[in-house]
Amino acid sequence: MKILGFEVIVQSDYSTFAVAKDAEWAKGNYMNSRVEFGSSPIRDKKVLKRYCDMLTDNGLSFTVHPICRGN
């Protein structure tokens, strides 16, 4: 099984997410309730970590799932 990337899904309630999204968009940062990242160890994983840190800083709960492909 090959990992093609990762999917981040926000689990927090909509009102909390909406406030955080508006604040981040005002700073010029993209935020959505479901985002996919590639599996490149340098570029994509750094961006994934930065995105997860942004969600954590805004008090949002989220899950990260691998996007896989069979053989």
VMD Tcl script that draws the C-alpha trace (Angstrom):
set ca {
  {0.00 0.00 0.00}
  {1.42 3.37 -1.04}
  {0.67 6.61 0.83}
  {-0.17 9.31 -1.70}
  {-0.78 12.08 0.82}
  {-2.67 13.12 3.92}
  {-6.13 14.52 4.61}
  {-6.83 16.88 7.51}
  {-10.43 17.06 8.72}
  {-11.52 19.63 11.32}
  {-13.67 18.05 14.05}
  {-14.62 21.23 15.97}
  {-18.12 22.68 15.85}
  {-18.93 25.03 12.97}
  {-19.14 28.27 14.99}
  {-15.65 27.78 16.46}
  {-14.30 26.89 13.03}
  {-15.97 29.90 11.39}
  {-14.39 32.36 13.85}
  {-10.94 30.80 13.38}
  {-11.34 30.72 9.59}
  {-12.30 34.40 9.43}
  {-9.31 35.34 11.62}
  {-6.86 33.32 9.52}
  {-8.26 34.55 6.19}
  {-7.82 38.13 7.48}
  {-4.12 37.30 7.98}
  {-3.92 35.84 4.47}
  {-3.85 32.19 5.61}
  {-5.98 29.55 3.90}
  {-8.18 27.42 6.16}
  {-10.88 24.91 5.27}
  {-12.62 22.10 7.14}
  {-11.09 19.44 4.86}
  {-7.67 19.82 3.22}
  {-5.42 17.36 1.37}
  {-1.62 17.40 1.27}
  {0.84 15.36 -0.76}
  {3.39 13.00 0.76}
  {6.63 14.75 -0.26}
  {8.84 14.49 2.84}
  {10.28 17.97 2.50}
  {7.69 20.32 1.02}
  {4.29 18.80 1.77}
  {4.97 17.42 5.25}
  {6.35 20.80 6.38}
  {3.21 22.51 5.09}
  {1.05 19.85 6.75}
  {2.80 20.46 10.08}
  {2.43 24.23 9.72}
  {-1.29 23.83 8.88}
  {-1.87 21.53 11.88}
  {-0.04 24.02 14.12}
  {-2.34 26.80 12.83}
  {-5.41 24.69 13.67}
  {-4.04 23.92 17.14}
  {-3.21 27.59 17.76}
  {-6.86 28.43 17.00}
  {-8.12 25.81 19.46}
  {-9.56 23.52 16.79}
  {-9.61 19.74 17.03}
  {-8.80 17.76 13.90}
  {-7.76 14.37 12.57}
  {-5.12 13.46 9.99}
  {-5.75 10.46 7.73}
  {-3.44 8.94 5.11}
  {-4.61 8.84 1.49}
  {-3.56 5.41 0.24}
  {-3.52 3.44 -2.97}
  {-3.32 -0.32 -3.15}
  {-0.39 -2.02 -4.91}
}
mol new
graphics top color blue
foreach p $ca { graphics top sphere $p radius 0.5 }
foreach p [lrange $ca 0 end-1] q [lrange $ca 1 end] { graphics top cylinder $p $q radius 0.2 }
display resetview
